[in-house]
Amino acid sequence: MKPLIERPRTFALLAVPVIAAGGWLALVASHDPAGAFGESSAAWTQALMSVGAILAAIFIDQGASRRDRRERQAAADRARAARLRAISACATMLDNAAKAVAERTPKRGLRFEGLAVDALASGSQMIGHYLARGSDDEPILVWFLSAAAGEVAAAEAAISAARLSTAADQRALERRLRAHAQGLREMLDEHAAGLFEV
């Protein structure tokens, strides 16, 4: 938060009524037989202080509202960034899975299992968790997560159905996984380019 002196508009808004009030009290005091300690001066001082207290309360409330809006926006930005990182992580997991597929030795009826598959399942659950907590305030973000979840689910289905019996089976599954990873990265690139208003 900037110091008051570095915010000219705010400083002016505060200074003008203070100067005006001071000038008015000086004028009242000059017409009061008792000067600044007279009844008229005291009454006007009390009235102006009451008005000042009201204005100060309004100013403080507006400042608190602005801070609250900034905090909510910062929280929303952090939540959005976490969701985008989850999608990026799933793209990396798919690349790792594709690499692991290429390293397998073909064998009749061989299924693709291991840490790469477990990691992808965790990534899928993470996206599903964020999707379930989607906000009505950001329907495009919910749609974005839903599309990403679809890519990951399709990759998981391909893994589940695949049998690495031959080198051709390996290449087919590897290409499929890399294609889904590329799909996720293209979505992130489109978001970064501003094509998705999330």
N, C-alpha and C positions, 0 to 999 in steps of 0.2 A: 504494500500500500504506500503511495507516494505521500511525503509530508505535505501538510496543508499549504506551505509557502510555494511548493512546486506545482500547485494546481490553481492557476490564476483565476479561473472562473469561480471556483468554490470560495476562494479567498475574497473575491469581490462581492459575492452574494452575502458573505458574512459581514464584511466591512461596511457596506453601504448602510444597512439598517442601524448598525452601531453608531456610525458617524451621524446619521440623521437623528437618532434618538438623543445623542449627546448635544447636538445643536438645538434641538427642541427644548431640552431641559435647561440649557443655558439661556434661551429666550424666555422661558417661564420664570427662571430665577431672576432675570433682569427686571421683570415686572412685579415680582413679589417683594413686599416691603421687608420681609425677613431674609431675602435672598435665597440661596440654595437650601436653607434650612426652614423655609416657610411651609405653610400648609399646602399651598398650590404645588410647590416643587415636590413635596413628599408624596402627594396624591398622584402626580404625573409619574414620578419615579416608580411607585408601586404598580401603576397601570402598565408602564412600559416593561417592567420586569416580568409581569404576568404574560404579556404578549411575547416577550423574549423567550420565556420558558416554554411556551406553546410552540414557537418556531423552532427552538432547539430540539424539542421532542420530535417534531416532524422531520427535521434534518437527520436526527439520529436514526429514526425509523426507516427513512429512505436509504441511509447508508447501510443499515442492517439488511434491508431487502436486496440491495445490490450485491452485497457480500454473499447472501444466500443464493442468489441466482448464479453468481460466479462459481460457488462451491458445487451447486447442482450440475452446472455445465462441465466442470472439471471431473466430477464423478462419472458423468455420462461419457465423457471423452476417454476416461480410463477403462470403463466397461467396454466401449466400442473397440479400443485398441486390444484388449484381452481377447475379444472374439476374433478379431482379424489375425492375431498371433496364433490362435488355435487352428485356424484354417491353414495358415502357412506351415504350422507344425505337421498337419496331416499331409500336406504336399510332400514334405521331407520324408515322412514315414512311408509314403507310397514309393518314393524313389529308393529308399532303403530296402523295401520289400522287393522291388523289381531287381535290385542288385543281388539280393539273396536268392531270388528265383534263378538268376543266371548262374549262380555258383552251385546249384544243386546238381547231383548226378542223376540223370534220368533213370527211372526204374518203373516197371509196369505197376500201375495202380498207385504210384507215389502221390501223396497229398502234400500240399505246401503248408507247413506248420513251423512254429518257432517264435522267437522273440519279436521278429519283424511283424508277424501277424498279431501277436499280443499287443504290441505298441499301437498298431493301427486300430485295434478294437478299443483301446483306451482313448485314442484320439476321437474316434467316432462317438464314444460316450460323452466326451468333453463337449463336442459340438451339440450333441443332443441335449445336454444339460443347459447350455446357453440358449438353445432354441426353445426349450420348455419355459425358460424365464424371459421370453421375448416380451417387449414392451409395445403396447398399443400406440405409444407416442412415436415409435420408429418402425412403422410397418415395412419399409423398404429394407431395413436391417434384418428383420425377421425373415423376409423373403430371401435375402442374401444368404443367411445361415441355412435356410431350407434347401436352397440350391446346392450349397456346399455339402450338406448332409447327404443329398442325393448322389453326388459324385463319390463320396466315401462309401455309401451303402452299395453302390454298383461295383466298386472295387472289391468290397468284402464278398459280394455275391460271386464275383468272378473267381476269387481265391477259393471259396467254398466248393464251387463246381469243378474246378480244374484238377486234372490228374497229370502229373509230370512224367508220363510214360516215355516220351521221346523228346529229342532236342527241339522239334517243331512245337510241341506242347509248351516247352519252356519259353521259346521265343514269343509265342502267342500271348502267354500270360504276362511276360515282361513288358511287351508292347502295350497291353491293356492297362497295366498298372501305371506305366509312364504317361499314358494318355490321360488317365484320370488325374495324375499329379499336375500335368500341364493344364488341364481344365481348371483346377483350383488356382493355379498361378495366374492364368488369364483373368479369372474373376478378380483376383487381388489387384492385377494391373489395371483393370477397368475401374475398380474402385479408386485406385490412386489417381487415375486420370480424371476422376470426377463424374464418371458415367453413372455411378450409383450415388444417389443423394442420401447417404446414411449419416 
